[in-house]
Amino acid sequence: MRLFKPVDYVIFADKKIEDEFNFLNEANWLKKALRRAIEDFKQNAFCGERIRKERIPKIYIQKYDIDNLLWYPLPDGWRLVYSVSSDNNELIAIIVEYFDHKNYERRFGH
């Protein structure tokens, strides 16, 4: 059975990724896809596919201290990876990174 719970808010794991997102033109297909993903997270934090703990890149654990990771498909083979956390009974989706399939495979050692 899959978990189903909306997030209270969505944040970026770091300023660089947030700045890259904000820099994208509103008409850009990637920005539209990322906005759609954020809206999906607001409906269900667990709409992505879970990545097994042993497959979580060490850099994410070291840099962001995360213990769970999910991936969400974007158009043209792109992927968004995110984590779900809670703070004061609020559920948070944390966008960790988004990239094309080649860089996704590189990050995850496929």
Secondary structure in CASP SS format (residue, H / E / C, confidence):
PFRMAT SS
TARGET T0000
AUTHOR 0000-0000-0000
METHOD secondary structure of the structure
MODEL  1
M C 1.00
R C 1.00
L C 1.00
F C 1.00
K C 1.00
P C 1.00
V C 1.00
D C 1.00
Y E 1.00
V E 1.00
I E 1.00
F E 1.00
A C 1.00
D C 1.00
K H 1.00
K H 1.00
I H 1.00
E H 1.00
D H 1.00
E H 1.00
F H 1.00
N H 1.00
F H 1.00
L C 1.00
N C 1.00
E C 1.00
A C 1.00
N C 1.00
W H 1.00
L H 1.00
K H 1.00
K H 1.00
A H 1.00
L H 1.00
R H 1.00
R H 1.00
A H 1.00
I H 1.00
E H 1.00
D H 1.00
F H 1.00
K H 1.00
Q H 1.00
N C 1.00
A C 1.00
F C 1.00
C C 1.00
G C 1.00
E E 1.00
R E 1.00
I E 1.00
R C 1.00
K H 1.00
E H 1.00
R H 1.00
I C 1.00
P C 1.00
K H 1.00
I H 1.00
Y H 1.00
I H 1.00
Q H 1.00
K H 1.00
Y H 1.00
D C 1.00
I C 1.00
D C 1.00
N C 1.00
L E 1.00
L E 1.00
W E 1.00
Y E 1.00
P E 1.00
L C 1.00
P H 1.00
D H 1.00
G H 1.00
W C 1.00
R E 1.00
L E 1.00
V E 1.00
Y E 1.00
S E 1.00
V E 1.00
S E 1.00
S E 1.00
D E 1.00
N C 1.00
N C 1.00
E E 1.00
L E 1.00
I E 1.00
A E 1.00
I E 1.00
I E 1.00
V E 1.00
E E 1.00
Y E 1.00
F E 1.00
D C 1.00
H H 1.00
K H 1.00
N H 1.00
Y H 1.00
E H 1.00
R H 1.00
R H 1.00
F C 1.00
G C 1.00
H C 1.00
END
